[in-house]
Amino acid sequence: MMKKILMLALSSLMVLGLAACGNTNGADASSSASKKTDTAVQAPAKGNGKTLVVYFSAGGHTKNVANYIAKATDGDVMELKPVQEYTEADMDYNNKNSRTTRERDDVSLRDVPLVKDKADNWEGYDTVFIGYPIWWGEAAWPVDNFIKHNDFSGKTVIPFATSASSGLGNSGKELQQMAGTGNWLEGKRFPSNASESDVQQWVQSLKR
């Protein structure tokens, strides 16, 4: 009888011991999982600073390039919209009475008010692309008020333009002089039908 009682007692002790081991392993697994979670939460965010792509587009060509740049840089996009938008008739370069022709001939008419000329969270961007079509060898003047009304100190600024035939010319340098601040890089002129791959290659070639 005593042997049976001893056997039962030993069996009970063994069961309790195994259960305790099982609970200890479970706690270790839970602790390990917790450590992994903590590590993931504490991992530093990739990249430093943000990119903003600002553009004015008259016929949609500059808009396409701007979107390609934003995709390649994972940047934000801001379209500059004149309060009085340009119509197709306004951009009839063969008509001496069209809006753009009159603005070309009379610099005082180039003060084009924008719906919005300042970007949200401007201080958070360290790289700014400025895009515009080339009008008579110059940066289309609707971008001027954005340039004048923002402080580019501490930012890398990269102009880009679209045109059917005209080159970039001095448009980037003239905007740089107008801004008076910022680290301006040499820009790039794209044809009206620029491909996404061409734009992407240019972005990758930049040293910022």
N, C-alpha and C positions, 0 to 999 in steps of 0.2 A: 504493500500500500504506500509506504514511504517513497519507494522508488518511483511510483506513478506520479506522486505529488511533485518530486524533484524534477522529473522529466517535463511535467506541465510548466513548472516555474521556469526552467531553462528555455523551453520553447517560447514562453511569453517574453523573456528577456531578449531573445534573438529577434523576434518580430519588432519589438520596440527599437532595437538597435538599427535594424534595416530601415525602419520608418524615419529615424533620425538622420541617417545617411542620405535618404532620398530628399528630405527637406533641406539639408545643407547644400546639395547639388543644385536644387531649385533656386535657392537664394543666390548662389554664385552666378547662375545663368541670368537671373534677373538683374544682378549687379552689373554683369558684363554688358547686358543689353542697355542698361541705363548709361554706362560709360560711353557706349557707341553713340547713343542719342545725344549726350552732352557734347561729344566731340563734333558731331555734325552741326549742332546749333552754334558752336563757337568758331566754326571754320570761317576764315576771313572771306569777304566778298571779293570776287574777281574784278580786276580793272580799277583804274583810278580816274575819277572825273567823268564828265559826260560830253556828248557831242550834240550840237544843234545845227540843223541844216535850214538856213533861211533863204527864201527865194521869191523873186517876182517872175511870173511867167505870163507872157502875152498870148502865145499861140499853143501852149501846152508842152513845148519841147524842153524848156528849162525845168518844168515840173517833173517830167520823166527822169531827167538826170538827177534832180534833187532826191527823188524817191529811190533811185539806184544807190546814191551815196548813203542815204539813211539806212538802207538795208545792209550795205557793206560795213557800216560803222556801228550798227545798232543804235543809231541816233534818233533824236526827236526832230520833227519837221514843223516849220512855221512858214506859212504862205503869206506874203505881203500883198494885201488887197487895197487898191486905191478906193477912196470913198466914192469917187466917180470912176467906175470901171471903164476900161478901154474897149470900144466896140471895133468891129472889123473895119468900119468906115474911118474910125479914128486912126487906124494904122495903115491907111492907104498912102504909102510913101510917094506915090506918083501924083497925089493931089496936093497942090501947094496950100490948100485951105484946110487940110485934115489936121486933126488935133496934134498928132506927133510932129508933123512938119512945122506947124506954128511954134510948138515948144522947142523944136530944134533951132529955129531962127531967133526965138526970143527967150533968152535964159530966164527971164523973170517969170515965165509961165511954167517953169519946171518944178516949182514947189508943189509937189503932189501930196495932198493929205492922205494918210493911210487909215484904214479902219483900226488898225492896231500897229503901233511902231515900237513896242517894247515886249520882250519875251517874258513869260512867266518863269520864275526861278532862274533868272539871268545869271545870278552869282554862282549857280551850281554848274555852269558849263565852262569847260576849259578849252574846248575847240569849237570854232564856229565856221561853218562853210557859208559863203555868201554867193548866191546864184542869180543870174540875170541874163536877158538877151542883149546882144550888141545892137545898139541903135546908132547908125552913122559913125561907127568906130568908137563909141563910148558905151559905158555901162548904162543901161536903161535907167533914167532918172527916178522912177518910182522907188528905187532902193535908197535914194539919198537921205530921206528923212529917217530911215531906220539907222543908217550910219551916223547921222548927226545926233540922234537922240539916245545913243547908247555909249557906255564907257567900255572899251575893249581892253582895258588894262589887265595884264596877267593872262590874256587869252591868245591862243594861236588862231589866226584868221586865214582862211583859205578861199580865195575867190574862184568861181568857175562861171563859164558863160556858154551860151549856145548862139550859133549864127549859121546862116546858109553858106556864107563865104568869108565874111570879115574875120580877122584874127582877134586875139585878146587885146592887142595894142597896149596902151597905157592905162586901160580901164582899172585894173587892180591897183596900180600905183596911185592913181587919182583918188580912188576910194580910201586908200591908206592915208593919204594926205588930208582928206576930208575928216577921217576919224581922229587922227592925231595920236592914237593910242593902239596898243596891241602889237603882237609879233606876227607880221603878215608874211605869208609864204607866197612864192610865185604861183600864179593860178594856172588854169587850164581852159582852153576853148574846145568845145565839142561841136561836131556837126549837128544839124537838126535831127538827124536820124541815128544818134549815138546809141550803141548797143549796151546792154547791161554789163557784158563781159569787159568791154573797153573801159567803162567807168570803174568797174571793180579793180581792174589792173592798175589804173591810175591811183586809186585810193590806197592800194597795197604798196605802191611805190613811194608814198609820202613818208617823210621822216618827221614825225611830230614829237 
